[in-house]
């Protein structure tokens, strides 16, 4: 095959900062958060020259960011927990 395929497990720290309430005129008590993230990635690399490769990769991460929203009479919680991204670009080995 002219390209390399890879699959892997990824982990790290996920940071979030909410700058605007998802519901107008309600207060957020925990706008900043940090959680451990775990997921997987897969992709491929295609060599263009000796030290240059084109790559494409998909990554899925799970990090359970919970945000508490308060009004005068009720409390609610939103969760942001599934993160996906697709990236592509060039890798240069030096």
C-alpha positions as CSV (number, residue, x, y, z in Angstrom):
1,X,0.0,0.0,0.0
2,X,1.3,3.5,-0.8
3,X,0.0,4.9,2.5
4,X,0.2,4.0,6.2
5,X,-3.0,3.4,8.3
6,X,-3.0,3.8,12.1
7,X,-5.4,3.4,15.0
8,X,-4.7,4.4,18.5
9,X,-5.9,5.3,22.0
10,X,-5.5,8.9,23.2
11,X,-5.8,10.5,26.6
12,X,-5.2,13.9,28.1
13,X,-6.7,16.9,29.8
14,X,-9.7,18.8,28.4
15,X,-10.2,22.4,29.4
16,X,-13.5,24.3,28.9
17,X,-14.5,27.9,29.5
18,X,-18.1,29.0,28.9
19,X,-18.3,32.7,28.1
20,X,-22.1,32.9,27.5
21,X,-25.0,31.1,29.2
22,X,-26.8,28.7,26.9
23,X,-30.1,30.1,28.2
24,X,-30.5,33.9,28.2
25,X,-30.4,35.7,31.6
26,X,-29.4,32.7,33.7
27,X,-26.3,32.5,35.9
28,X,-23.6,29.9,35.5
29,X,-21.8,28.9,38.7
30,X,-18.9,26.9,37.1
31,X,-17.9,28.4,33.8
32,X,-14.4,26.9,33.8
33,X,-13.6,23.3,33.9
34,X,-10.9,20.7,33.5
35,X,-11.5,17.0,33.0
36,X,-9.6,13.9,32.0
37,X,-10.3,13.0,28.4
38,X,-10.1,9.5,26.8
39,X,-10.8,8.4,23.3
40,X,-9.4,6.9,20.1
41,X,-8.1,8.1,16.8
42,X,-7.6,6.7,13.3
43,X,-6.1,8.0,10.2
44,X,-3.6,7.5,7.4
45,X,-0.4,9.1,6.1
46,X,0.6,9.3,2.4
47,X,4.3,10.0,1.6
48,X,4.8,12.9,-0.8
49,X,8.6,13.2,-0.6
50,X,11.4,11.8,1.7
51,X,10.5,13.9,4.8
52,X,7.0,15.1,3.9
53,X,3.7,13.3,4.4
54,X,0.1,14.2,3.9
55,X,-2.1,13.0,6.7
56,X,-5.8,12.8,7.6
57,X,-7.1,11.7,11.0
58,X,-10.4,11.3,12.9
59,X,-10.4,11.7,16.7
60,X,-13.1,11.0,19.2
61,X,-12.8,12.1,22.9
62,X,-15.0,11.6,25.9
63,X,-14.7,14.3,28.7
64,X,-17.7,14.9,31.0
65,X,-17.9,18.7,31.4
66,X,-20.9,19.5,33.5
67,X,-22.2,23.1,33.9
68,X,-24.7,24.2,36.5
69,X,-27.3,26.8,35.5
70,X,-29.3,28.6,38.1
71,X,-32.5,30.8,38.0
72,X,-34.4,32.2,40.9
73,X,-36.7,29.1,41.1
74,X,-34.9,26.3,39.4
75,X,-31.5,24.6,38.8
76,X,-30.4,22.7,35.7
77,X,-27.3,21.0,34.5
78,X,-25.9,20.8,31.0
79,X,-23.3,18.3,29.9
80,X,-20.7,18.5,27.1
81,X,-19.2,15.1,26.9
82,X,-18.5,13.9,23.3
83,X,-15.9,15.6,21.1
84,X,-15.1,14.7,17.5
85,X,-12.7,16.3,15.1
86,X,-11.3,15.6,11.7
87,X,-7.9,17.0,10.8
88,X,-5.6,16.9,7.8
89,X,-2.4,18.5,6.9
90,X,1.3,18.0,6.2
91,X,3.9,16.3,8.4
92,X,7.5,17.2,7.9
93,X,10.2,15.0,9.6
94,X,13.4,16.8,10.4
